[in-house]
Amino acid sequence: MNRTQTVSRQRKAAIMCLLTGAIWGFGFIATSSALDTFGPFQILLIRFTGAAILAWIPLLAAGKTITRSAWFRGLICGGFLFGAFALQTIGLEKTEAGSNAFFTAANVVMVPFLAWIVARRRPLPVQFAACVLCFAGIGVMGWQQGGFALRQGDLYSLGCAFLFACHIVSLQWAGNEDADAISAVQMSTAALLSVIPGVLGTWPAQVSIIALLSVTYLIAGSTWLAFWLQTRAQEHLEASKASLLLATESLWANVFAILFLAERPSLPMLAGGAMILMAVWLTEKTGSTPEDVDGLSEPENSCQEVTSGG
């Protein structure tokens, strides 16, 4: 694959990550509505089970088989995914949403170092600077919720951030596998792990139309489509760059809150948003080589073209 093709695929992958961030950003509104009816772990069970069903449809329709390697890597990705959401849910119960979002966003700084440890490839200084700037911007946006103090719930949120960072790096590690296969296996893994905590508690006797629409969006949009896009994008995009683009989720969430919930923009929101956009601009100025993308999966053949998942 020549340099022009590589850059073109990476630009498409970057757009996929930005779209994923936008989908997750709107998911905050859907989650808020769904929580009026369902418990947090009930929502996880619903969204992962529904997303797993959707993920298997294209795989079975195409008659694809899942290799042993794809099963193994998909299980690892799914385990990290469930663990991250579980700790985030526990953290939300023990601390404020703004503080939870801030500490969860620490994954954008963790990813370059985690990828460095796994791939043994040091991130460029500008990439690290962009990650720090993005994390700072998220913190500024969250400051309107009040100051941050380290509490028990924040420790869960930091654990969540670490597992989300592991998930992002693991998807790059699984980049040479079929994207549909990885998506189906990781969604199924997360769904199975959600069964026990999800079935506990009292389920609602009645479900409103708003709640149904909300969980439908969480299933089809925030879970199946978003993680399928992320999986596809990380076939051609290094983990540190992907994590930064995905972190625009908080920026999109505030934009949608202004558009759909009539929230008024504040100075911290505007300043933090500008910092996140600057971080995205910085990372777009740094190109990834094929070696950067393949480094976690096939280092000895890192100049070869990454196989598309179909």
C-alpha positions in Angstrom: 0.0 0.0 0.0 1.5 3.3 -1.1 1.7 6.4 1.1 -1.3 8.1 -0.7 -3.6 5.1 0.0 -2.4 5.0 3.6 -3.1 8.7 4.2 -6.6 8.4 2.6 -7.5 5.4 4.7 -6.3 7.1 7.9 -8.4 10.2 7.1 -11.5 8.0 6.6 -10.6 6.3 9.9 -10.3 9.6 11.7 -13.7 10.7 10.4 -15.1 7.4 11.7 -13.7 8.1 15.2 -15.1 11.6 15.1 -18.5 10.2 14.1 -18.2 7.7 16.9 -17.5 10.5 19.4 -20.6 12.3 18.1 -22.8 9.2 18.5 -21.6 8.7 22.0 -22.1 12.4 22.7 -25.8 12.2 21.8 -25.9 8.9 23.8 -25.6 11.0 27.0 -29.1 12.4 26.3 -30.4 8.9 25.6 -28.8 7.4 28.7 -30.3 10.2 30.9 -33.8 9.4 29.6 -33.3 5.6 29.9 -32.1 6.0 33.5 -35.6 7.4 34.4 -36.9 3.9 33.8 -34.1 1.3 34.0 -31.2 0.8 36.4 -27.6 1.3 35.2 -26.7 -2.4 34.9 -30.1 -3.2 33.3 -29.2 -0.6 30.6 -25.8 -2.4 30.1 -27.5 -5.7 29.7 -30.1 -4.3 27.3 -27.6 -2.4 25.1 -25.0 -5.1 24.9 -27.5 -7.9 24.2 -29.2 -5.9 21.5 -25.9 -4.8 20.0 -24.7 -8.5 20.0 -27.7 -9.6 18.0 -27.2 -6.8 15.5 -23.5 -7.6 15.3 -24.1 -11.2 14.4 -26.5 -10.4 11.6 -24.0 -9.3 8.9 -21.6 -12.0 10.0 -24.1 -14.8 9.6 -25.6 -13.2 6.4 -22.2 -13.2 4.8 -21.5 -16.8 5.9 -18.3 -15.8 7.6 -16.5 -18.0 10.0 -14.6 -16.8 13.1 -11.0 -17.8 13.5 -9.6 -19.0 16.8 -7.5 -15.9 16.9 -10.5 -13.6 16.3 -12.4 -15.4 19.1 -9.5 -14.9 21.5 -8.9 -11.3 20.6 -12.6 -10.5 20.6 -13.0 -12.0 24.1 -10.2 -9.8 25.4 -11.7 -6.7 23.8 -15.2 -7.6 25.2 -13.8 -8.1 28.7 -12.1 -4.7 28.7 -15.3 -3.1 27.4 -17.6 -4.6 30.0 -15.1 -3.9 32.8 -14.8 -0.3 31.8 -18.6 0.3 31.6 -19.1 -1.6 34.9 -16.5 0.6 36.8 -18.0 3.7 35.2 -21.5 2.7 36.4 -20.2 2.1 39.9 -18.3 5.4 39.8 -21.5 7.2 38.7 -23.3 5.9 41.8 -20.6 7.2 44.1 -19.6 10.6 42.7 -21.0 13.4 40.5 -21.4 12.9 36.7 -19.0 15.8 35.9 -16.2 14.3 38.1 -16.9 10.9 36.7 -16.6 12.1 33.1 -13.4 14.0 33.9 -11.6 11.1 35.4 -12.9 8.6 32.8 -11.4 10.9 30.1 -8.0 10.3 31.6 -7.8 7.4 29.1 -6.8 9.8 26.4 -3.5 10.4 28.3 -3.1 6.7 29.3 -3.4 5.3 25.8 -0.1 6.6 24.3 1.9 5.2 27.2 0.0 1.9 27.2 0.5 1.6 23.5 4.2 2.5 24.0 4.5 -0.4 26.6 2.8 -2.9 24.3 4.1 -1.8 20.9 7.5 -0.5 22.2 7.0 2.6 20.0 7.4 6.0 21.7 4.6 8.5 20.8 5.7 11.7 19.1 6.0 14.8 21.4 3.2 16.5 19.5 0.9 13.5 20.0 1.5 13.5 23.8 1.0 17.3 23.8 -2.3 16.9 22.0 -3.5 14.2 24.4 -2.7 16.4 27.4 -4.4 19.4 25.8 -7.5 17.4 25.1 -7.6 16.0 28.7 -7.2 19.6 30.0 -10.0 20.8 27.8 -12.3 18.1 29.1 -11.4 19.1 32.6 -12.2 22.8 31.9 -15.6 21.8 30.4 -16.3 19.7 33.5 -15.3 22.5 35.9 -18.7 24.1 35.4 -20.1 21.1 37.4 -17.9 22.3 40.4 -14.4 21.5 41.5 -13.0 18.0 41.6 -11.8 16.2 44.7 -10.5 12.6 44.8 -13.1 10.4 46.3 -13.9 6.7 46.3 -16.1 7.0 43.2 -13.2 8.9 41.4 -11.0 5.9 41.9 -13.5 3.7 40.2 -13.6 6.2 37.4 -9.8 6.1 37.1 -10.0 2.3 36.9 -12.7 2.8 34.2 -10.3 5.1 32.3 -7.5 2.5 32.4 -9.8 -0.3 31.1 -11.1 2.0 28.3 -7.4 2.7 27.4 -6.8 -1.1 27.4 -9.9 -1.5 25.1 -8.6 1.0 22.6 -5.1 -0.6 22.5 -6.7 -4.1 22.3 -8.7 -3.1 19.3 -5.5 -2.0 17.6 -4.0 -5.3 18.6 -7.0 -7.0 16.9 -6.7 -4.8 13.8 -5.7 -7.6 11.4 -8.8 -9.6 12.3 -12.2 -9.4 10.6 -13.9 -6.3 12.0 -17.4 -7.9 11.9 -16.0 -10.9 13.8 -14.3 -8.8 16.5 -17.5 -6.7 16.9 -19.7 -9.7 17.3 -17.5 -11.5 19.8 -16.8 -8.5 21.9 -20.4 -7.5 22.1 -21.4 -11.0 23.0 -18.8 -11.2 25.7 -19.9 -7.9 27.2 -23.5 -9.1 27.0 -22.8 -12.3 28.8 -20.8 -10.6 31.5 -23.8 -8.1 32.0 -26.3 -10.9 32.7 -25.7 -11.4 36.5 -25.6 -7.7 37.5 -28.3 -6.9 35.0 -30.9 -9.3 36.2 -30.6 -8.2 39.8 -33.0 -5.6 41.0 -36.6 -4.8 40.1 -37.4 -4.3 36.5 -40.0 -1.7 35.5 -43.6 -2.8 35.2 -44.2 -0.2 32.4 -41.9 1.3 29.9 -42.6 4.6 28.2 -42.1 5.3 24.5 -39.3 7.7 25.4 -37.5 5.0 27.3 -38.0 2.5 24.4 -36.6 5.1 21.9 -33.7 5.8 24.3 -32.6 2.2 24.7 -33.1 1.6 20.9 -30.6 4.4 20.3 -28.2 3.0 22.9 -28.4 -0.4 21.3 -28.2 0.5 17.6 -26.3 3.7 17.8 -24.1 4.1 20.9 -23.2 0.4 21.1 -23.4 -1.5 17.9 -22.7 1.2 15.3 -20.3 3.2 17.4 -18.1 0.3 18.4 -18.3 -1.2 14.9 -17.0 2.2 13.5 -14.3 2.3 16.2 -13.2 -1.3 15.4 -13.1 -0.5 11.7 -11.2 2.8 12.2 -8.6 1.2 14.3 -7.6 -1.1 11.5 -5.9 2.0 10.0 -5.4 4.4 12.9 -2.9 4.1 15.8 -4.4 3.9 19.3 -3.2 7.2 20.6 -4.7 9.2 17.8 -7.9 7.2 17.9 -8.3 7.8 21.7 -8.0 11.6 21.2 -10.6 11.7 18.4 -12.9 9.5 20.4 -12.5 11.9 23.4 -14.4 14.5 21.4 -17.4 12.7 22.9 -17.6 15.3 25.7 -17.5 18.2 23.3 -20.3 16.6 21.2 -22.3 16.0 24.4 -22.3 19.7 25.2 -23.1 20.7 21.7 -26.2 18.3 21.7 -27.2 19.6 25.1 -27.3 23.1 23.7 -29.2 22.0 20.6 -31.7 19.6 22.2 -31.9 20.5 25.9 -31.7 24.2 25.5 -28.7 24.5 27.8 -26.8 27.8 27.6 -23.1 27.6 26.7 -20.8 28.8 29.5 -17.3 30.2 29.3 -15.7 27.0 30.6 -17.6 25.0 28.0 -16.5 27.3 25.2 -12.9 27.4 26.4 -12.7 23.6 27.0 -14.3 23.0 23.6 -11.7 25.2 21.9 -8.9 23.3 23.6 -10.3 20.0 22.4 -10.6 21.3 18.9 -7.0 22.5 19.0 -5.9 19.1 20.2 -7.7 17.4 17.3 -6.0 19.9 14.9 -2.6 19.0 16.4 -3.1 15.3 16.0 -4.4 15.7 12.4 -1.0 17.4 11.7 0.8 14.2 12.6 0.5 11.4 10.1 0.7 7.7 11.1 2.9 5.4 9.1 1.7 1.8 8.3 4.2 0.6 10.9 2.5 2.7 13.6 -0.9 1.1 12.9 0.3 -2.5 12.6 2.8 -2.3 15.5 0.6 -4.1 18.0 -0.4 -7.0 15.8 2.2 -8.0 13.1 5.5 -6.1 13.9 7.5 -8.4 11.6 5.3 -7.6 8.6 4.3 -4.1 9.6 4.7 -2.6 6.1 2.1 -4.9 4.7 -1.4 -3.7 4.0 -3.9 -4.2 6.8 -6.6 -6.6 5.8 -10.0 -5.1 5.8 -12.7 -6.7 7.8 -15.0 -6.9 4.8 
